[in-house]
Every structure is written in C-alpha cells, then in structure tokens.
Amino acid sequence: MKKLNNSNFVLIKDIINDLNINYNADAGQKKEELYNKWKDIIGEKIAEYSQLTDVLSNGTAVIQCSDSFVANELYFEKEKILHLLVKESEKTGIIIKDIKFDYKKWKERIYE
C-alpha cells in the first residue's frame, strides 16, 4: 500500500482493494427461499403473527413475532418448530441449530 506524504495515512482505494469480501449470493438466495417457505413450515394461522427473518452465522434462526404473547407461545413449542425448520432447511443446505424469538423488531417493521 502506498502511504501519502510520508505519513501514516493510507489511500482508501488500497484499503478497499485489500478487503476480502466473501459474499455468497447463492447462500443469500437459499435463505430467501427458506424465509418464503415459513408459511408452509409453520402453518397459515401462526404465520400471520410470526415471520422467519434471519439465520445467523452460528445457526440460530431469528423469528419475529407480533408481540410477546406470540413469542412466549412459540417458545413453548420451540422443539417442534425447530424440528420442522431443520427438516426444511436441510433441503436448502442451510444449517439451523437453534431458534430465537423476537417481538421488538416486529413493532419497528410495522411503523416503518
């Protein structure tokens, strides 16, 4: 990398060129397919009040719920939901090990 005027500054273009960005478009597409299958996985009634929104790098699926009551009820059925989700995610090659239920972001999503 070139330094500017004998200082510690480095050109931003050199920094960007050195970044190793490993974005896998195929993985993103597979996640999107899984998100869209949420209604089929969980059922229409529950899908009205919940949504699969993310699968974290540690294998945790994030499910947004309409409120804390829904999140609590789904938590009681966590093992069953996890089993259904793992079964469907294996078809896409996505590894899911756990589930996190979140109702706070649902409110943000509604008001945006």
Secondary structure, DSSP 8 states (H G I E B T S, - for coil): --BSTTSS-B-HHHHHHH------HHHHHHHHHHHHTHHHHH-HHHHTTEEEEEE-TTSEEEEEESSHHHHHHHHHTHHHHHHHHHHHHHHHT----EEEEE-HHHHHHHH-
